[in-house]
Amino acid sequence: MSNSRIDYLREKAMHLPLSPGVYIMKNKKGEVIYIGKANALKNRVSQYFGIQNMQTLKVFRMVENVYDFEYILTDSEFEALVLECSLIKQYKPKYNILLKDDKGYSFIEITNEPWRKLKAVYRRENEESTYLGPYMSHFVVKQSLDAALKIFKLPQCGKTFPYKSQRPCLNFHMNQCAAPCTGNMKKVDYDAAVNEAIKFLKGSTKEYLKEQETLMEKYSKNYEFEKAAEIRDRVNAIKKLTEKQKVITKGAETKDVFSLARDEDEICFNVLRFFDGILAVSGNYFTELDKTLENTRAEILKCFYTEHDDIPRTIVIDGECDDHKLIEQWLTERLSKKVQIIVPKRGQNLELVSMSKDNAYNAFATKKRYSKADSAVIELGEFLALKSPPQFIESYDISHTAGADTVGGMVVFKNGVPCKSEYRRFIVKNTTPGDDVGAMREVLTRRFNHYVKEKEEGKLNGFARPPELILMDGGMAQVGVAKEVLKKFNLDIPVFGMIKDGNHKTRAITVDGNEISIHAKRRVFTLVSSIQEEVHRYTIGYHHKRRLKNAKKSELTDIPGIGPKKSEILWKEFKTLEAIKRADMDTLMNVKGISARDAMNIRSHFNM
């Protein structure tokens, strides 16, 4: 830690009260670089200036730049959360999670002029204008605004009103503009249309349609048929423009779905926004891990809804988050309706989380030019709670026939792809036939004996390079013996088992006596399945080869006078059993170590 004021900061933190409040970190220039809240200020702030190796890289860098800090006491932790969000929005501190997406924001501008106009823009540049947003997709903003202008018959041209024109444009004849340029539309009617368009853009299409249909019915009952017809045309226009949109969720729900993808300390989070069951927006944002994943989720939610006023009543997230109930309370007060934050365990919401997570990993792949295999490795590392994505994965299997010709196989995947030059085969020699666990113990012991030897020789690859993850083909017995061997060599390598179902297909991963289903994690399932299939193919293939070779050798040793030694001599000379069968007496006797009697017995055995 290069911060020369760390002792001063630690001492100051230790004198803070054990009360809820907000703390404000500043750099040497007095600029606000981080804002946080705490239920007990002393406990929370002192953690920053304690043991540095327990902090994430982001927090470590922030602490290096802290010159001093201030704090504000509040009456409750909830008040602290509200104040924290307000201050973050005001100062936008460097080390708080700020929404940096992969495209940029869009807004709908409402100009401040007598005849107001609605525009799709990328920045809030005009201080006199009012803005809706920010929105994550400029395409969706443009599409929604175009629809609103047509539905409410507002001008799409660049004319400034009042503007006198003898002839209206084509949009008027297509019934998509009321043509205020001709003077036929009163200012009060124009303002009413703009207000309705704003109301439509800010709200739910479903709720707006329901409200308009109620109003249409009211006008009809009051015999105000002209007004009723106007609303009917508006309702029909909205339905026509939205009928082609795909409904994704059941029940026409409005909800936001969040999920995180992690690559070491870098985070990409995706949000899918559904309006009336229709997927309207998908956005990806990049940030850094903030203390823990649970804390990062909390910071993301606070930051996102500080920037976005359109809060749904249901928010779905991919894991637990800190301050869950406080954030629900904050959002409920802002919306004036009950807001729920849920972590799904099953059903459609879990499917939506999986869809969101796929988008997050695809965004990582695009940003860093990862392959699909790289993305799968990153997701596997996160799924198994590893410190970092495992670049090298080793997998082991045992194969034999009724205890005979037992062999072990080791396959290596590098960055999610088979690295065949690193594959190794083992002939099991010192284990009781049929003892799979003992055979695995022998294989792993020999593998890591090679590791010790080659490391001492200064080698870097092959056996000298330890894996970052071991996947055993089997359950807890195989995982247990692997951990036993690793402990013997004083190695700390994560070990998991791969379990198959009744059809010999990968079903789950096992650890500490528990099974973890991987079917919902598409990339993880594909990678783990391919590793299990590959180690099985490689090991059983070697076993079949050994078994065939030994079977052929045993056929020769059935010949009188031909023992294992002479059988080996014949195999080395002729290579195949067919060549031995075809050899005549002279050819056989020319082999060193084979006598005339041996040659005669060989010929007689094969009825030649």
C-alpha positions in Angstrom: 0.0 0.0 0.0 1.6 3.3 -1.2 -0.9 5.6 0.7 1.3 7.5 3.2 -1.8 8.6 5.1 -3.1 5.1 5.9 -2.2 5.3 9.6 -4.0 8.6 9.9 -7.1 7.3 8.1 -7.2 4.1 10.2 -7.0 6.1 13.4 -9.7 8.5 12.2 -12.0 5.5 11.2 -11.6 4.0 14.7 -13.1 7.1 16.2 -16.3 7.0 14.1 -19.6 6.3 15.9 -21.3 2.9 15.6 -24.2 4.6 14.0 -25.8 4.4 10.5 -24.7 6.9 8.0 -23.0 7.7 4.7 -19.2 8.1 4.2 -17.6 10.1 1.5 -14.0 9.3 0.4 -12.0 12.2 -1.2 -8.6 12.4 -3.0 -5.9 14.9 -2.5 -7.6 17.4 -4.7 -10.8 17.2 -2.6 -12.7 15.4 -5.3 -15.2 12.8 -4.2 -14.0 9.4 -5.4 -16.3 7.0 -3.5 -19.5 7.1 -1.5 -20.9 4.3 0.6 -23.4 3.6 3.4 -23.1 1.6 6.6 -25.3 0.4 9.5 -22.2 1.0 11.7 -19.9 3.6 10.3 -16.9 2.6 12.5 -17.0 -1.0 11.5 -17.5 -0.4 7.8 -15.0 2.4 7.2 -12.2 0.9 9.3 -12.3 -2.2 7.1 -10.9 -0.2 4.2 -7.8 0.7 6.1 -7.1 -2.7 7.6 -5.7 -5.9 5.9 -5.2 -4.9 2.3 -4.7 -8.4 0.8 -8.3 -9.2 1.6 -9.6 -6.5 -0.7 -10.5 -6.7 -4.4 -8.3 -4.8 -6.9 -10.9 -2.1 -7.3 -11.1 -1.4 -3.5 -7.3 -1.6 -3.2 -6.9 1.1 -5.9 -9.6 3.3 -4.3 -7.9 3.1 -0.8 -4.6 4.1 -2.4 -6.1 7.3 -3.6 -8.0 8.3 -0.4 -6.6 11.4 1.2 -9.4 12.0 3.7 -13.1 11.2 4.3 -16.2 12.8 5.6 -19.4 11.2 7.0 -23.1 12.1 7.5 -25.1 10.5 10.3 -28.6 9.3 9.6 -31.4 7.9 11.7 -31.5 4.5 10.0 -29.7 2.4 7.5 -32.6 2.9 5.1 -32.2 6.7 5.3 -28.5 6.1 4.7 -29.2 4.1 1.5 -31.5 6.8 0.2 -28.9 9.5 0.9 -26.1 7.4 -0.6 -28.1 6.9 -3.9 -28.8 10.7 -4.0 -25.1 11.6 -3.5 -23.9 9.1 -6.0 -26.2 10.6 -8.6 -24.9 14.1 -7.7 -21.2 13.4 -7.7 -20.8 10.3 -9.9 -17.7 9.2 -8.0 -14.9 7.4 -9.9 -14.9 4.2 -7.8 -18.6 3.7 -7.4 -20.3 1.4 -9.9 -21.3 3.6 -12.7 -23.3 2.4 -15.7 -20.9 2.0 -18.6 -22.7 0.1 -21.3 -21.4 -1.3 -24.6 -23.3 1.2 -26.7 -24.4 4.4 -24.9 -27.7 5.9 -23.6 -30.5 7.4 -25.5 -33.1 9.9 -24.3 -36.4 11.4 -25.5 -36.2 15.2 -25.5 -39.3 17.3 -24.9 -38.4 20.8 -26.2 -39.3 23.9 -24.2 -41.0 26.0 -26.9 -44.6 27.1 -27.5 -45.2 24.1 -29.9 -43.2 21.4 -28.1 -41.5 18.7 -30.1 -40.4 15.2 -29.2 -37.0 14.0 -30.4 -34.7 10.9 -29.9 -31.3 12.1 -28.8 -28.1 10.7 -27.4 -27.3 13.4 -24.9 -29.0 15.8 -22.5 -27.5 19.0 -24.1 -30.3 21.5 -23.8 -30.9 22.6 -20.2 -34.3 24.1 -21.0 -35.7 20.8 -22.4 -37.2 18.0 -20.4 -35.9 14.4 -21.0 -37.3 10.9 -20.6 -34.8 8.2 -20.0 -32.0 7.2 -20.1 -32.9 4.2 -22.3 -30.4 1.5 -23.2 -31.4 1.0 -26.9 -31.5 3.8 -29.3 -33.4 1.6 -31.8 -36.2 1.0 -29.2 -36.3 4.8 -28.4 -36.6 5.7 -32.1 -39.2 2.9 -32.7 -41.3 4.0 -29.7 -41.1 7.7 -30.6 -42.0 7.1 -34.2 -45.0 5.0 -33.1 -46.1 7.8 -30.6 -45.9 10.5 -33.2 -48.0 8.5 -35.7 -50.6 7.4 -33.0 -51.1 10.9 -31.7 -50.8 12.5 -35.2 -47.9 14.8 -34.3 -45.6 16.3 -36.9 -42.5 14.3 -37.8 -41.0 17.1 -39.9 -38.5 19.9 -38.8 -40.9 22.8 -39.2 -41.2 25.4 -36.5 -44.8 26.4 -35.6 -46.9 28.4 -36.1 -46.2 27.7 -39.7 -48.6 28.5 -42.5 -48.7 26.1 -45.4 -51.3 25.8 -48.2 -50.8 22.0 -48.6 -50.2 19.4 -46.0 -47.5 16.7 -46.5 -48.1 13.0 -47.3 -48.3 12.1 -43.6 -51.6 14.0 -43.3 -53.1 12.1 -46.2 -51.9 8.8 -44.6 -53.7 9.9 -41.4 -50.4 10.0 -39.5 -50.3 13.8 -38.8 -52.9 16.4 -37.9 -51.0 18.9 -40.0 -50.7 21.9 -37.6 -48.8 23.6 -40.4 -52.0 24.3 -42.2 -53.5 26.1 -39.2 -56.3 23.5 -38.8 -55.0 22.3 -35.4 -55.5 24.5 -32.4 -52.7 25.0 -29.9 -54.7 23.5 -27.1 -55.4 20.4 -29.1 -51.7 20.1 -30.0 -50.7 20.4 -26.4 -53.2 17.7 -25.4 -51.8 15.4 -28.1 -48.2 16.0 -26.9 -49.2 15.3 -23.3 -50.9 12.1 -24.3 -47.8 11.0 -26.3 -45.6 11.7 -23.3 -48.1 9.7 -21.1 -48.0 6.8 -23.6 -44.1 6.8 -23.7 -43.7 6.9 -19.9 -46.2 4.2 -19.1 -47.3 0.7 -19.8 -48.9 0.1 -23.2 -51.3 -2.4 -21.6 -52.4 0.1 -18.9 -52.7 3.0 -21.4 -54.9 0.9 -23.7 -57.1 -0.1 -20.8 -57.4 3.6 -19.7 -58.3 4.7 -23.3 -60.8 1.9 -23.8 -62.5 3.0 -20.5 -62.6 6.6 -21.7 -63.9 5.5 -25.1 -66.8 3.7 -23.4 -67.5 6.7 -21.3 -67.8 9.0 -24.4 -70.0 6.5 -26.1 -72.4 6.4 -23.2 -72.5 10.2 -23.1 -73.3 10.2 -26.9 -70.0 12.0 -27.6 -69.4 9.7 -30.6 -66.9 12.0 -32.3 -64.5 11.8 -29.3 -65.2 8.1 -28.9 -64.3 7.5 -32.5 -61.0 9.5 -32.1 -60.0 7.4 -29.2 -61.1 4.2 -31.1 -58.7 5.1 -33.9 -55.9 5.8 -31.5 -56.5 2.4 -29.7 -56.5 0.6 -33.1 -53.3 2.3 -34.1 -51.6 1.2 -30.9 -52.7 -2.4 -31.3 -51.7 -2.5 -34.9 -48.2 -1.2 -34.1 -47.7 -3.6 -31.2 -49.3 -6.8 -32.5 -46.2 -8.0 -34.2 -44.0 -7.8 -31.1 -43.2 -11.1 -29.5 -44.6 -11.9 -26.0 -41.8 -13.6 -24.1 -43.3 -13.9 -20.5 -46.5 -15.4 -19.4 -49.2 -13.2 -17.9 -48.1 -10.0 -19.7 -45.8 -9.0 -16.8 -43.6 -6.0 -16.6 -40.3 -6.9 -15.0 -36.5 -6.4 -15.1 -34.1 -9.4 -15.1 -30.5 -8.9 -14.0 -27.6 -11.4 -14.2 -23.8 -11.1 -13.8 -20.9 -12.7 -15.7 -17.5 -12.5 -14.0 -14.0 -12.8 -15.3 -11.7 -12.5 -12.3 -12.4 -9.0 -10.9 -14.2 -7.7 -14.1 -18.0 -7.9 -14.1 -20.4 -7.6 -17.0 -24.1 -7.4 -16.0 -27.0 -7.8 -18.4 -30.5 -6.5 -17.8 -33.5 -7.6 -19.8 -36.5 -5.3 -19.5 -40.0 -6.7 -20.2 -43.0 -4.5 -20.7 -46.4 -6.2 -20.7 -44.6 -9.5 -21.3 -42.7 -8.2 -24.3 -38.9 -8.1 -24.3 -38.3 -4.4 -25.0 -34.7 -3.8 -24.1 -31.5 -5.7 -23.5 -28.4 -3.9 -22.2 -24.9 -4.9 -21.1 -22.8 -2.9 -18.6 -19.2 -3.4 -17.5 -17.7 -2.7 -14.1 -15.4 -4.2 -11.5 -16.1 -6.5 -8.6 -17.1 -4.4 -5.6 -16.0 -6.4 -2.5 -18.2 -9.4 -3.1 -20.7 -10.6 -5.7 -23.5 -10.0 -3.2 -22.4 -6.4 -2.7 -21.8 -5.9 -6.4 -25.4 -6.9 -7.2 -26.7 -4.4 -4.5 -24.5 -1.6 -6.0 -25.7 -2.4 -9.5 -29.4 -2.2 -8.5 -28.9 1.1 -6.6 -27.0 2.6 -9.5 -29.4 1.4 -12.2 -32.6 2.6 -10.5 -30.9 5.9 -9.5 -30.6 6.5 -13.3 -33.9 5.0 -14.3 -37.3 6.2 -13.0 -39.4 3.5 -14.7 -39.3 0.9 -11.9 -41.2 -2.4 -12.4 -42.9 -4.2 -9.5 -40.9 -7.3 -10.1 -37.1 -7.4 -10.3 -35.4 -10.8 -10.9 -31.7 -11.3 -10.0 -29.4 -14.2 -10.5 -28.2 -14.5 -6.9 -28.3 -13.1 -3.4 -27.6 -9.4 -2.9 -26.7 -7.3 0.1 -29.3 -4.9 1.5 -32.1 -6.9 -0.3 -34.9 -5.6 1.9 -33.6 -2.1 2.1 -33.4 -1.8 -1.6 -37.0 -3.2 -1.9 -38.2 -0.6 0.6 -36.4 2.2 -1.3 -37.9 1.2 -4.7 -41.3 0.6 -3.1 -41.3 4.2 -1.7 -40.2 5.6 -5.1 -42.9 3.7 -7.1 -45.6 4.0 -4.4 -46.3 0.3 -5.0 -44.9 -2.8 -3.6 -41.7 -3.9 -5.4 -40.3 -7.4 -5.1 -36.7 -8.5 -5.7 -36.6 -12.3 -6.3 -33.9 -14.9 -6.8 -35.7 -17.7 -8.8 -35.1 -21.4 -8.0 -37.2 -22.8 -10.8 -39.7 -22.0 -13.5 -39.9 -19.2 -16.1 -38.0 -16.6 -14.1 -35.0 -19.0 -13.8 -35.2 -19.5 -17.6 -35.1 -15.7 -18.1 -32.1 -15.4 -15.7 -30.3 -18.1 -17.8 -31.2 -16.1 -21.0 -29.8 -12.9 -19.4 -26.6 -14.6 -18.3 -26.1 -15.9 -21.8 -26.3 -12.3 -23.0 -23.8 -11.2 -20.4 -21.2 -13.8 -21.4 -21.7 -13.1 -25.1 -21.0 -9.4 -24.3 -17.8 -10.5 -22.6 -16.9 -12.6 -25.6 -17.5 -9.7 -28.0 -15.6 -7.2 -25.8 -12.5 -9.4 -25.3 -12.9 -11.5 -28.5 -13.4 -14.6 -26.5 -14.3 -17.8 -28.2 -17.3 -19.8 -27.1 -14.9 -22.1 -25.2 -13.4 -19.1 -23.4 -16.8 -18.0 -22.3 -17.7 -21.5 -21.1 -14.5 -21.6 -19.0 -15.3 -18.2 -17.4 -18.8 -19.4 -16.6 -17.5 -22.7 -15.2 -15.1 -20.8 -12.9 -17.9 -18.6 -11.6 -20.3 -21.6 -11.2 -17.7 -23.5 -9.1 -16.7 -20.4 -7.2 -13.1 -20.6 -8.3 -10.7 -17.7 -7.8 -10.2 -17.3 -11.5 -11.3 -19.2 -14.7 -9.3 -22.4 -15.0 -7.0 -22.2 -17.9 -5.8 -25.9 -17.5 -8.3 -28.6 -16.6 -7.3 -32.2 -16.0 -9.7 -35.1 -16.0 -9.1 -38.7 -15.1 -10.8 -42.1 -15.7 -10.1 -45.8 -15.1 -11.0 -48.6 -17.5 -10.7 -52.4 -17.3 -12.6 -55.6 -18.2 -13.5 -57.6 -15.0 -10.4 -56.3 -13.4 -8.1 -57.3 -16.3 -5.9 -54.9 -18.3 -6.6 -51.9 -16.0 -5.5 -48.6 -17.4 -5.9 -44.9 -16.5 -6.3 -41.9 -18.8 -5.6 -38.2 -18.2 -6.9 -35.6 -20.6 -6.2 -31.9 -20.5 -8.3 -29.0 -21.7 -6.6 -25.7 -22.2 -9.0 -22.7 -22.3 -11.9 -25.0 -22.8 -10.4 -26.9 -25.8 -8.7 -30.4 -25.8 -4.9 -30.1 -25.6 -4.0 -33.6 -26.9 -0.3 -33.1 -26.7 -0.8 -33.1 -22.9 -2.8 -36.3 -22.7 -1.2 -39.1 -20.7 -1.9 -42.9 -20.3 -1.1 -45.1 -17.3 -0.9 -48.9 -17.1 -2.0 -49.8 -13.6 0.4 -52.3 -12.1 0.3 -52.3 -8.3 -3.4 -52.4 -7.5 -5.8 -55.3 -6.8 -7.8 -56.1 -10.0 -11.2 -54.5 -9.9 -10.3 -51.9 -7.3 -11.2 -48.7 -9.2 -10.4 -46.4 -6.3 -7.0 -48.0 -5.7 -6.3 -47.8 -9.4 -7.1 -44.0 -9.4 -4.9 -43.5 -6.3 -2.0 -45.2 -8.2 -2.6 -43.1 -11.3 -2.8 -39.8 -9.5 0.2 -40.6 -7.3 2.4 -41.4 -10.3 1.1 -38.2 -12.1 2.1 -36.0 -9.2 5.4 -37.8 -8.6 6.2 -36.8 -12.2 5.2 -33.2 -11.3 7.6 -33.1 -8.4 10.4 -34.6 -10.4 10.0 -32.4 -13.5 9.6 -29.3 -11.4 12.9 -30.0 -9.7 14.4 -30.4 -13.2 13.2 -26.9 -14.1 10.7 -28.0 -16.7 7.6 -25.8 -17.2 5.2 -27.9 -19.3 3.8 -31.4 -19.3 3.7 -33.0 -15.9 5.6 -30.0 -14.4 2.5 -27.7 -14.9 -0.2 -28.4 -12.3 -3.9 -28.0 -13.3 -6.1 -25.3 -12.0 -9.1 -27.7 -11.8 -9.4 -31.5 -11.7 -12.6 -33.1 -12.8 -13.0 -36.8 -11.9 -15.1 -39.2 -13.9 -17.1 -40.5 -11.0 -18.7 -39.5 -7.7 -17.5 -38.9 -4.1 -15.2 -42.0 -4.0 -13.1 -40.6 -6.9 -13.2 -37.1 -5.6 -12.1 -38.3 -2.1 -9.1 -40.3 -3.4 -8.0 -37.3 -5.5 -8.1 -35.0 -2.5 -6.2 -37.6 -0.5 -3.4 -37.7 -3.1 -3.3 -33.9 -3.4 -3.0 -33.5 0.4 -0.1 -35.9 0.3 1.7 -33.7 -2.1 0.6 -30.5 -0.3 -1.2 -29.2 -3.4 -4.3 -27.0 -3.2 -6.2 -27.8 -6.4 -10.1 -27.7 -6.7 -11.5 -31.2 -7.3 -15.1 -32.1 -8.5 -16.7 -35.2 -9.7 -18.8 -35.6 -12.9 -21.8 -37.9 -12.5 -23.7 -39.6 -15.3 -27.4 -40.6 -15.6 -28.8 -44.0 -16.5 -28.1 -43.3 -20.2 -24.4 -42.5 -19.5 -24.9 -38.8 -20.1 -23.5 -36.1 -17.8 -26.1 -35.2 -15.2 -24.4 -33.2 -12.4 -21.2 -32.1 -10.7 -20.5 -33.5 -7.2 -18.7 -31.9 -4.3 -18.7 -32.4 -0.5 -21.4 -35.1 -0.8 -23.8 -32.9 -2.8 -24.8 -32.9 -6.4 -25.1 -29.7 -8.3 -27.3 -29.8 -11.4 -25.7 -28.1 -14.5 -28.6 -28.5 -17.0 -29.6 -24.9 -16.5 -26.1 -23.7 -17.3 -25.9 -24.3 -21.0 -22.2 -23.5 -21.6 -21.1 -25.2 -18.4 -23.1 -28.3 -19.3 -21.7 -28.4 -22.8 -18.1 -28.0 -21.5 -18.3 -30.5 -18.7 -20.1 -33.1 -20.9 -17.4 -32.8 -23.6 -14.7 -33.3 -20.9 -16.4 -36.3 -19.5 -17.0 -37.9 -22.9 -13.4 -37.2 -24.0 -11.7 -38.7 -20.9 -14.0 -41.8 -21.2 -13.2 -42.1 -25.0 -9.5 -41.7 -24.5 -9.3 -44.1 -21.5 -11.5 -46.9 -22.8 -9.8 -46.6 -26.2 -6.4 -47.3 -24.6 -7.9 -50.2 -22.6 -9.3 -51.8 -25.7 -6.0 -51.5 -27.4 -4.2 -53.1 -24.5 -6.8 -55.8 -24.2 -6.5 -56.7 -27.9 -2.7 -56.8 -27.7 -2.7 -59.0 -24.6 -5.3 -61.3 -26.2 -3.1 -61.8 -29.2 -0.1 -62.4 -27.0 -2.0 -65.0 -25.0 -2.8 -66.9 -28.3 0.9 -67.3 -29.0 1.7 -68.4 -25.4 -0.8 -71.3 -25.9 1.7 -72.7 -28.4 4.1 -75.4 -26.9 7.5 -73.9 -26.3 6.4 -70.3 -26.8 6.4 -68.4 -23.6 6.1 -64.6 -22.9 9.7 -63.9 -24.0 9.5 -65.7 -27.3 6.0 -64.2 -27.9 7.4 -60.7 -27.5 10.2 -61.6 -29.9 7.7 -62.7 -32.5 5.5 -59.6 -32.1 8.5 -57.3 -32.5 9.6 -59.1 -35.7 6.2 -59.6 -37.4 4.1 -56.7 -35.9 0.7 -58.5 -36.5 -0.8 -62.0 -35.8 -1.7 -62.4 -39.4 2.0 -61.9 -40.5 3.0 -64.6 -38.0 0.3 -67.0 -39.4 1.6 -66.5 -42.9 5.3 -66.9 -42.1 6.9 -70.2 -43.5 9.4 -72.4 -41.7 12.5 -70.7 -43.0 11.2 -67.2 -42.2 10.3 -68.3 -38.6 13.7 -70.0 -38.1 15.5 -66.9 -39.2 14.1 -65.0 -36.2 16.8 -64.9 -33.5 15.6 -67.0 -30.5 13.1 -69.1 -32.5 14.3 -72.7 -33.0 13.3 -75.3 -35.7 11.0 -77.0 -33.1 9.4 -73.7 -32.2 8.8 -72.9 -35.9 7.2 -76.3 -36.4 5.0 -75.9 -33.4 3.9 -72.4 -34.6 3.0 -73.8 -38.1 1.2 -76.8 -36.6 -0.8 -74.5 -34.2 -2.1 -72.4 -37.0 -2.8 -75.5 -39.2 -0.5 -74.3 -41.9 
